Amino acid sequence: MMTATAKMTGQFWQQYQKIVEEHVIPYQWQALTDQLEDTEPSHAIENFRLAAGLSEGVYYGMVFQDSDVYKWLESVAYSLRNHPDAALEARADEVIALLGQAQAADGYLNTYYQVKAGLEQRWTNVRDNHELYCGGHLIEAAVAYFEVTGKRAFLTIAENFADYVDTIFGPEAGKIKGYPGHEEIELALVRLYLVTKNEKYLNLATYFVNERGQQPLFFNEEAEKAGRDAQSWWHGDHEYSQAHLPIREQKEAVGHAVRGVYFYSAVADIARLQHDDSLKQAVETLWENVVQHKLFINGGIGASAWGEAFAANDDLPNDTTYNETCASVGLAFWAKRMLALEPKGTYGDVLENAIYNGSLCGMDLKGERFLYVNPLEINGPNACQRHDHRHVTPKRQKWFNCACCPPNLARLIGGIGDYFVTETKAGVYVNLYGASETTVTLGGQAIQLTQETLYPWQGAIQITVNTETPVTGKLAFRLPAWSQENFRLLVNGVAASYQNEAGFLALTRTWNDGDVVALTFDMTPRKVFANSRITEDLGKVAITRGPLVYAAEEKDNGPHLGTLWVTAGEIVATENGELLPHAVYLTVPGKQLRSLDQATYTTQAPTLEETSITLLPYFMWGNRGEGELRVWLNQLFC
C-alpha cells in the first residue's frame, strides 16, 4: 500500500494552505519565540537553546512543550512541498541544527529533563511526562522534512533518538517493559520504518502496542517503584490512557480521546504491516464503537471535559461537549489508516466529516485565532460563565498555554494532499474530492489524476486521466453516504458500468490518455435526525448539505436560537462569498416561539410566528463576532 500525494489546485484547499503558509506558520513562530503580546509565553525555542548550552535561564512550559516545535517543523515541511520558500527552509534548518546541538550524545532529546528535571530522572515517569510522546512528534516531523527536502540531518536526529529508545524499552532483560502514557511514538515509529525500511522501528512500535495493558500493569509498577499513588490520575484507573486492558480485549473507546485515536492509528498500521488479523479485528471493533456511539454529527469526539475523554456510549451533549480540535485531527489520522488497512467508503465518510466539520472549525478564516474546544451549541453570554461550561469559549483564542491544537491543525491542512488517494496492489482508491493533481501508479506505470471541481460547495467532479500509454487497472471512487440514493457516473460522457465495492465505485478497464470520469453527487440539503438513544437531540433536527454540517448563528437569526423551530418546506441553498469564495448558505423555513407574558412562568401559552432561519457551514462559525450558536434545532413535526 502507498499513499499518493495530491497537489491542491483549487480555491478551497489552496486558500487554506495559503493561510497556513502566510499566517499560521509565521504566527506560530512568533508564539514559539515569545513575540506575541497578551498571550501565554511558549518559551519552546528558548528551552532548546538552554538544552544546547546556548543560553542561560530556566525551563518554562508544559512537560510536552517540545512537541509544539516539532509540529511546527512538520507543518513547515508540508508548506515547502506545496510552495517552496528558501527563507522558510533556511529558518527550519536553523531550528533543526539547534535540535542537533541540544541532543544528548546517547540520542536522548527532551528539554524538560535536560534543563529542568535532570537526566537522572528520565524514564522515571513514563506515564505522565510525555518523553515518548514528544519523541514521536520529533520523528514525524523529521520523516516529513526528509521526504520533502531530501535532507538527512533531521532524520538522523530522529534515528538517533529512536535507536536510543530501542535500547531502553522492550521485552529483553534489563529493558523497561513499558509503553508511553500518551500514545504517539507508535505511529511515528511506523512512519520512520516506512521511510528507512529498518524493521527495528516497526518491531518497537509493535512491542509498544502489544505490551500495553498487559498484566502486571506497567504504570502500577512504575508508580509503586517511585513511591507514587498508582491510581491517582484522572479516573482512578488506566482507561484514561487506554492501558486498562490489552488492545485485543478492548471493546469500547474510553479515556483521553486524542491518546485513543493516536493509539488506534498505530494499531491499524501495525495490523496491516504485520498481517495481524487479531489486531485488525480489534481496531475494527473500536472503530464501530466510536462511529456508532461516540461520534458527534460534526466529526467531533471526546464529549467529556473531565479528562478530555470519550464519555459513555450515546452521551453526546451539545453545549458542554469538549470535542478537542486535536481529537478530530487524530480521527482523520485514524480514518486514513483504516482506508489503507481496507478500502471502505464508510472510512472515507468519517475522514471527510472529521476534516471539514470537526477540524477546520478549530481555526478562524484568517489563521489568527483558534479553538481548543468545539461546541455545537452556545446559548447566550451567560452560558460560558457556568462552572460546567467553563471549558467552552464563545470565540477563538490567540493562543493557549497548552498549544497542541493550532500546530496539529496546521499540519493536517498542509498535508491534506496525503489523504486524497490510496494506492493498493488491487488498484487506486480516491477517498476525497477537491481540485487537485495526483500522480499514482496503476498497472506498473505512473499516471496522473486531475480533479476539477468546486467541491465541497458543488457536487460535480471531473477527473481526467493522463497517461503516456494505455494502462489497464482499477480506479475506484468513494460514493459518499449522503449521496448513495442519487448520483451519476459517466466515462467520456457515457454511463459506465461499475462495481460497488464497499462504498467505492470501482471501474476496471483500459485507461487512455484524456479519459474523463464525471461524477455528480446530490447536494440537496438534508434533514438529519439523531437516534432516540441520544437524549440531547430528541425532537431536534440538524441540516447538512453534501459533506458539510450547518449551524445557526445569532449574527443571522438574532438571539434566543432555542426559540427557533424548523418546519416543513423547501430548504434553499444560496451562494454567499462573504467569508469564503463560492460558500453556500441555507435558508430554512421555520417558526419562532414568542412569549406574550414577560413573567418568568405563566399560564399563558406562547405563540409561533412564521420566520426563516439562516444557516452557514459549521466550520465557518464565529468569524463575524460573538454570539449564540446552534447545530441541532427544534423540529416542528406537525
C-alpha positions in Angstrom: 0.0 0.0 0.0 1.1 3.5 -0.8 -0.5 6.9 -0.2 0.0 9.2 -3.1 0.2 13.0 -2.5 -2.3 15.3 -4.2 -1.3 18.8 -5.1 -4.1 21.2 -4.4 -5.1 23.3 -7.4 -8.5 24.7 -6.5 -9.6 27.6 -4.4 -10.8 25.9 -1.3 -7.7 23.9 -0.2 -5.3 26.3 -1.9 -6.7 29.1 0.1 -6.4 27.2 3.4 -2.9 26.1 2.6 -2.0 29.7 1.7 -3.4 30.8 5.1 -1.2 28.3 6.8 1.8 29.3 4.8 1.3 33.1 5.1 -0.3 33.4 8.5 -0.3 30.3 10.7 3.3 29.3 10.3 4.7 32.8 10.9 2.2 33.4 13.7 3.2 30.1 15.4 6.8 31.0 15.0 6.1 34.2 16.8 4.4 32.2 19.6 7.3 29.7 19.8 9.8 32.6 20.2 7.6 34.6 22.6 7.0 37.5 20.3 3.2 37.6 20.7 1.7 40.2 23.1 -1.0 39.4 25.6 -0.6 35.7 25.3 0.8 32.9 27.4 4.5 32.6 26.6 5.7 29.5 24.9 9.5 29.5 25.6 9.7 26.4 23.4 12.6 27.5 21.3 14.4 29.0 24.3 14.1 25.7 26.1 16.1 24.1 23.2 18.7 26.9 23.5 19.0 26.2 27.2 19.5 22.4 26.5 22.1 23.2 23.9 24.1 25.4 26.3 23.5 28.5 24.1 21.5 30.4 26.7 21.1 30.6 30.5 17.8 30.5 32.3 15.1 28.2 33.5 12.8 25.8 31.7 9.2 27.1 31.1 6.1 25.4 29.9 4.4 22.1 29.9 6.3 18.8 30.0 5.4 18.4 26.4 6.5 21.9 25.3 9.0 20.4 22.8 6.2 18.9 20.7 5.0 22.4 19.6 8.3 22.9 17.9 8.2 19.5 16.2 4.6 20.1 14.9 5.7 23.5 13.6 8.5 21.8 11.7 6.2 19.2 10.3 3.8 22.0 9.1 6.8 23.8 7.5 7.7 20.6 5.6 4.3 20.3 4.1 4.3 24.0 3.3 7.6 23.7 1.5 6.2 20.8 -0.5 3.2 22.9 -1.5 5.1 26.2 -2.0 8.9 26.1 -1.9 10.3 29.0 0.2 14.0 29.3 0.6 13.8 31.7 3.6 11.4 29.4 5.4 13.5 26.4 4.7 16.6 28.2 6.0 14.8 29.0 9.2 13.7 25.4 9.6 17.3 24.3 9.0 18.5 26.6 11.8 15.9 25.1 14.2 17.0 21.6 13.2 20.6 22.5 13.8 19.6 23.7 17.2 17.9 20.4 17.9 21.1 18.6 16.9 23.1 20.8 19.3 20.6 20.1 22.1 20.5 16.3 21.6 22.5 14.3 24.1 25.3 12.1 23.0 23.3 8.9 23.5 20.5 10.2 21.3 18.1 11.4 24.1 16.3 14.7 23.4 13.8 16.2 25.8 14.4 19.7 27.2 12.2 19.2 30.3 14.6 16.6 31.6 17.7 18.1 30.1 17.1 21.5 31.6 14.7 21.1 34.5 14.2 17.7 36.0 17.7 16.3 35.3 18.8 13.4 33.0 19.0 11.1 36.0 15.2 11.4 36.3 14.4 10.4 32.7 12.1 7.4 32.2 11.0 7.5 35.9 7.5 8.7 35.0 6.8 7.4 31.5 3.0 7.5 32.3 2.7 11.3 32.8 5.7 13.1 31.5 5.4 12.7 27.7 9.0 11.8 26.8 7.9 9.2 24.2 5.1 11.5 23.0 7.5 14.3 22.3 9.8 11.8 20.7 7.0 10.7 18.4 6.4 14.2 17.2 10.1 14.6 16.7 10.1 11.5 14.5 7.0 12.5 12.5 8.5 15.9 11.7 11.8 14.5 10.7 10.2 12.0 8.4 8.1 14.7 6.7 11.1 17.0 6.3 13.2 14.3 4.8 10.5 13.3 2.4 10.1 16.9 1.2 13.7 18.2 1.2 15.8 15.0 1.0 18.0 16.4 3.7 19.1 13.8 6.2 20.2 16.0 9.2 16.8 16.0 10.9 16.1 12.3 10.0 19.5 11.4 11.6 18.4 13.1 14.8 15.2 11.1 14.8 17.0 7.9 14.1 19.5 8.5 16.9 16.6 9.1 19.3 14.7 6.0 18.1 17.8 3.9 18.3 18.3 5.1 21.9 14.7 4.3 22.8 15.1 0.8 21.4 17.9 0.2 23.9 15.7 1.3 26.8 12.3 -0.3 26.1 11.5 -3.9 25.1 11.0 -7.5 26.3 14.7 -8.2 26.8 16.3 -8.4 30.2 17.5 -5.1 31.5 15.0 -3.1 29.5 11.9 -1.2 30.7 8.9 -3.4 29.9 6.6 -0.5 29.4 4.9 1.9 27.0 4.1 5.7 26.8 1.3 7.3 28.8 0.4 9.4 25.9 0.4 7.4 22.7 2.1 8.9 19.6 5.5 7.3 19.2 3.9 4.1 18.0 2.5 5.7 14.8 5.7 7.7 14.4 7.9 4.7 14.5 5.8 3.2 11.8 6.4 6.3 9.6 10.1 6.0 10.4 10.1 2.4 9.4 8.3 3.2 6.1 11.0 5.7 5.1 14.1 3.8 6.3 12.9 0.2 5.9 14.6 -0.5 9.2 12.5 -3.2 10.8 13.8 -2.4 14.3 11.4 0.6 14.3 8.4 -1.4 13.2 9.2 -4.1 15.8 9.5 -1.5 18.6 6.1 0.1 17.6 4.6 -3.4 17.6 6.0 -4.1 21.1 4.5 -0.9 22.5 1.1 -1.8 21.1 1.1 -5.4 22.2 2.5 -4.7 25.7 0.0 -2.0 26.6 -2.5 -3.2 29.2 -0.8 -6.5 29.9 -0.6 -7.7 33.5 1.1 -6.8 35.7 0.3 -3.2 34.6 3.4 -1.3 33.9 2.0 2.0 35.2 1.2 0.5 38.5 4.7 -1.0 38.9 6.3 2.3 37.8 4.4 4.4 40.3 5.0 2.0 43.2 8.7 2.0 42.4 8.7 5.8 42.6 6.5 5.9 45.7 3.6 7.5 43.8 -0.1 6.5 44.0 -0.6 4.3 41.1 -4.3 5.2 40.8 -4.0 9.0 41.2 -4.5 10.0 37.6 -7.9 11.3 36.5 -10.5 8.5 36.6 -8.6 6.4 39.1 -7.9 3.7 36.6 -5.9 3.3 33.4 -8.8 3.7 31.0 -7.6 7.3 30.7 -4.6 6.1 28.7 -6.2 3.0 27.1 -3.9 0.8 29.3 -6.6 -0.9 31.3 -6.7 -3.9 29.0 -4.6 -5.4 26.2 -5.7 -4.0 22.8 -7.3 -7.2 21.7 -9.6 -7.2 24.7 -10.8 -3.6 24.4 -14.3 -3.3 23.0 -15.2 0.3 23.8 -13.2 3.5 23.2 -12.5 5.1 26.6 -10.2 7.6 28.1 -8.4 10.6 26.6 -9.8 10.9 23.1 -6.6 12.2 21.4 -4.5 9.5 23.0 -7.0 6.9 21.9 -7.1 7.8 18.2 -3.3 8.1 18.0 -3.1 4.6 19.5 -5.8 3.2 17.2 -4.0 4.8 14.2 -0.9 2.8 15.1 -2.8 -0.4 15.7 -4.3 -0.1 12.2 -0.9 0.5 10.7 0.7 -2.5 12.5 -2.3 -4.8 11.8 -1.7 -4.1 8.1 2.1 -4.2 8.1 2.4 -7.3 10.3 -0.6 -9.0 8.6 -2.2 -9.5 12.1 -5.8 -10.4 11.8 -6.5 -10.2 15.5 -5.2 -6.6 15.6 -7.4 -5.8 12.6 -10.4 -7.2 14.3 -9.6 -5.3 17.5 -9.3 -1.9 15.7 -12.4 -2.5 13.7 -14.4 -3.2 16.9 -13.2 0.1 18.4 -13.9 1.9 15.2 -17.5 0.7 15.2 -17.9 1.7 18.8 -16.7 5.2 18.1 -18.8 5.7 14.9 -22.0 4.2 16.3 -21.9 5.6 19.9 -19.2 8.3 20.4 -19.2 10.5 17.3 -20.8 13.8 17.1 -22.5 14.9 13.8 -19.7 17.4 13.2 -17.0 14.8 13.3 -16.1 15.7 16.9 -15.1 13.1 19.5 -14.4 13.3 23.2 -17.6 14.5 24.8 -16.2 14.8 28.4 -14.3 17.8 29.6 -13.2 15.7 32.6 -10.1 14.1 31.2 -10.7 15.4 27.6 -12.2 12.0 27.2 -14.8 9.8 25.5 -18.0 9.7 27.5 -20.3 6.8 27.9 -22.0 5.4 24.8 -24.5 7.8 23.3 -23.7 10.6 25.8 -23.3 13.4 23.2 -24.1 16.7 24.8 -24.1 19.8 22.6 -23.4 22.7 24.9 -20.9 21.1 27.4 -19.1 18.8 24.9 -15.3 19.0 24.7 -14.6 17.9 21.1 -11.0 18.9 21.1 -9.7 20.1 17.8 -6.7 17.6 18.2 -9.2 14.8 18.6 -10.9 15.4 15.2 -7.4 15.8 13.6 -6.5 12.5 15.2 -9.7 10.9 14.0 -8.6 11.9 10.4 -5.3 10.2 11.1 -7.1 7.0 12.1 -9.6 7.1 9.2 -6.7 7.4 6.7 -5.1 4.3 8.2 -8.3 2.4 8.2 -8.6 3.1 4.5 -5.1 1.7 4.0 -6.0 -1.3 6.0 -9.1 -2.0 3.9 -10.7 0.5 1.5 -14.2 1.1 2.7 -16.4 4.1 1.8 -17.5 4.4 5.4 -13.9 5.2 6.5 -13.8 7.9 3.9 -17.1 9.3 5.1 -15.7 9.7 8.6 -12.4 11.1 7.3 -14.3 13.8 5.3 -16.5 14.7 8.2 -13.6 14.9 10.6 -11.7 17.2 8.3 -14.3 19.6 7.1 -16.5 19.8 10.2 -14.5 18.6 13.2 -11.1 20.1 12.4 -11.4 23.2 10.2 -13.6 24.9 12.8 -10.6 24.9 15.1 -9.1 28.0 13.2 -10.6 31.2 12.0 -10.6 32.1 8.4 -7.5 34.3 8.8 -5.4 31.8 10.6 -5.0 34.0 13.7 -7.5 32.7 16.2 -8.0 29.1 17.4 -10.5 26.8 19.2 -9.4 24.1 21.6 -13.0 23.1 22.4 -15.6 22.9 19.7 -19.2 23.1 21.0 -22.3 22.5 18.9 -24.4 24.9 21.0 -23.8 28.3 22.8 -26.8 29.7 24.5 -26.2 33.4 25.2 -23.5 35.3 27.1 -24.2 33.7 30.4 -23.8 30.0 29.3 -20.0 30.1 29.2 -19.9 31.6 32.8 -21.4 28.5 34.3 -18.9 26.1 36.0 -19.9 23.2 33.9 -19.3 25.3 30.8 -16.0 26.8 31.9 -14.1 24.9 29.2 -16.2 26.3 26.4 -15.2 29.6 24.7 -17.6 31.7 22.7 -14.8 32.9 20.5 -11.5 31.7 19.2 -8.3 32.5 21.2 -5.0 33.9 20.1 -3.0 31.0 21.7 -3.1 28.5 24.6 -0.7 27.6 27.4 -1.4 24.0 26.2 -0.9 24.8 22.5 -1.3 21.4 20.9 -4.3 22.2 18.6 -3.1 25.0 16.4 0.0 23.3 15.1 -1.8 20.0 14.8 -4.5 21.6 12.6 -1.7 23.3 10.6 0.0 20.1 9.8 -3.3 18.5 8.8 -4.1 21.3 6.3 -0.6 21.4 5.0 -0.6 17.7 4.4 -4.1 17.3 3.2 -2.9 16.0 -0.1 -1.8 12.8 1.6 -5.4 11.9 2.3 -7.0 12.1 -1.1 -5.8 8.9 -2.7 -4.8 5.4 -1.5 -2.8 3.1 -3.8 -3.1 -0.7 -3.3 -2.0 -3.7 -5.3 -5.6 -4.1 -6.4 -6.0 -0.6 -7.7 -6.2 3.1 -6.9 -8.9 4.5 -4.5 -9.9 8.1 -4.5 -11.0 9.0 -0.9 -11.6 12.7 -1.1 -12.7 15.2 -3.7 -11.3 18.6 -4.4 -9.5 20.4 -7.3 -6.1 18.7 -7.4 -3.5 16.8 -9.3 -2.2 13.4 -8.1 0.4 11.1 -9.6 -0.3 7.5 -8.9 0.9 4.1 -10.0 -1.5 1.9 -11.9 -0.7 -1.3 -13.7 3.0 -0.7 -13.0 3.2 2.8 -14.6 2.7 6.3 -13.5 -0.5 8.2 -14.4 -1.9 11.5 -13.3 -5.4 12.1 -12.0 -6.6 15.7 -12.3 -9.7 16.7 -10.4 -11.7 19.8 -11.5 -14.5 20.8 -9.1 -15.8 23.4 -6.7 -16.3 20.7 -4.0 -17.4 20.9 -1.2 -19.7 23.7 -2.5 -20.8 21.8 -5.6 -21.2 18.1 -6.3 -19.9 17.9 -9.9 -16.4 16.4 -10.2 -14.5 15.8 -13.4 -11.4 13.6 -13.1 -9.1 13.4 -16.1 -6.7 10.5 -16.6 -3.3 11.5 -18.0 -1.1 8.6 -19.2 1.7 8.3 -21.7 0.5 4.8 -22.8 -2.8 2.9 -22.3 -2.9 1.2 -18.9 -5.3 -1.5 -17.6 -6.3 -1.4 -13.9 -8.9 -0.3 -11.4 -9.8 3.2 -10.4 -12.3 3.4 -7.5 -14.1 6.5 -6.4 -15.8 6.9 -3.0 -19.5 7.2 -3.1 -20.4 9.4 -0.2 -23.1 8.1 2.2 -25.1 11.3 1.8 -25.4 10.7 -2.0 -25.9 6.9 -2.3 -29.5 7.3 -3.5 -28.8 9.8 -6.2 -25.6 10.1 -8.1 -24.3 9.9 -11.7 -21.1 8.3 -13.1 -20.0 8.9 -16.7 -16.8 8.0 -18.5 -16.1 10.1 -21.6 -19.7 11.3 -21.5 -21.3 7.8 -21.4 -22.8 5.9 -18.5 -20.2 3.4 -17.3 -20.5 0.0 -15.8 -19.1 -0.2 -12.3 -18.9 -2.4 -9.2 -19.9 -1.0 -5.8 -17.0 -2.3 -3.7 -17.7 -1.4 0.0 -18.8 2.1 -0.9 -16.4 2.7 -3.7 -17.5 2.9 -7.4 -14.8 0.7 -9.0 -14.0 0.8 -12.7 -11.7 -1.8 -14.1 -10.8 -1.1 -17.7 -8.0 0.1 -20.0 -7.5 3.8 -19.5 -6.3 6.0 -22.3 -4.8 9.5 -22.1 -7.5 12.1 -21.7 -10.2 9.7 -20.4 -12.6 11.7 -18.2 -14.6 10.3 -15.3 -17.5 12.6 -14.4 -19.1 12.2 -11.0 -22.2 14.1 -9.9 -23.2 13.8 -6.3 -26.5 15.0 -4.8 -26.0 18.3 -2.9 -29.7 18.7 -1.9 -29.8 19.9 1.7 -30.9 17.1 4.1 -32.6 16.9 7.4 -30.8 14.6 9.8 -32.3 13.1 13.0 -30.4 11.5 15.9 -31.2 8.1 17.2 -33.5 8.2 20.2 -30.6 6.8 22.3 -29.1 10.3 22.1 -31.4 12.2 24.5 -29.8 15.5 24.0 -31.2 15.6 20.4 -34.7 14.3 20.9 -37.2 16.4 18.9 -34.4 18.2 17.1 -33.0 18.2 13.6 -29.7 19.1 12.0 -29.2 20.3 8.4 -26.4 19.0 6.2 -25.5 19.7 2.6 -23.0 17.4 0.9 -20.1 16.8 3.3 -20.9 19.9 5.4 -22.8 20.3 8.6 -24.7 23.6 9.0 -25.4 25.8 12.0 -27.4 28.8 13.0 -25.7 31.9 14.4 -27.0 34.8 16.3 -25.5 37.1 13.6 -28.1 36.0 11.1 -31.0 35.0 13.3 -30.9 37.2 16.3 -30.6 36.0 19.9 -32.5 33.1 21.6 -31.8 30.5 19.0 -33.6 28.0 21.2 -36.9 29.6 20.3 -36.5 28.6 16.6 -38.4 25.7 15.2 -37.7 24.1 11.7 -40.9 23.4 9.8 -41.7 21.6 6.6 -40.8 23.2 3.3 -38.0 23.7 0.8 -34.5 24.5 2.1 -32.9 27.0 -0.3 -29.2 27.0 -1.0 -27.6 30.3 -1.9 -24.0 31.2 -2.8 -22.6 33.7 -0.4 -19.0 34.8 -0.8 -19.0 37.0 2.4 -16.4 34.8 4.1 -15.2 32.3 1.6 -15.5 32.2 -2.2 -18.4 30.1 -3.5 -19.5 29.3 0.1 -23.2 28.2 0.3 -25.6 29.3 3.0 -29.0 27.8 3.6 -32.4 29.3 4.3 -34.7 27.0 6.2 -38.5 27.6 6.7 -39.4 27.8 10.4 -41.3 29.4 13.2 -40.2 31.3 16.3 -41.7 31.0 19.7 -42.9 34.2 21.2 -43.8 34.7 24.9 -46.7 37.1 25.3 -46.3 37.4 29.0 -42.9 38.6 30.4 -43.3 36.8 33.7 -40.7 34.1 34.3 -43.5 31.5 34.5 -47.0 32.0 33.2 -50.1 30.0 32.3 -50.4 32.0 29.0 -49.3 29.8 26.1 -46.6 31.2 23.7 -47.3 31.8 20.1 -45.4 30.6 17.0 -44.6 33.1 14.3 -43.5 32.4 10.8 -39.8 33.1 10.1 -36.9 31.9 8.1 -33.7 30.5 9.6 -30.3 31.2 8.0 -27.6 28.6 8.3 -23.9 28.7 7.4 -21.4 25.8 7.4 -20.4 24.9 10.9 -16.7 25.2 10.4 -17.2 28.9 9.5 -19.0 29.9 12.7 -17.5 32.6 14.9 -15.9 34.6 12.1 -18.3 37.6 12.4 -18.2 38.4 16.1 -19.5 36.6 19.2 -23.0 35.3 19.6 -25.1 32.2 20.1 -24.6 29.0 18.1 -26.8 26.0 17.5 -26.4 22.9 15.2 -29.4 20.9 16.5 -32.6 22.9 16.0 -36.1 22.2 17.3 -38.2 20.4 14.8 -41.9 21.0 14.5 -43.3 17.7 13.3 -46.9 18.7 12.9 
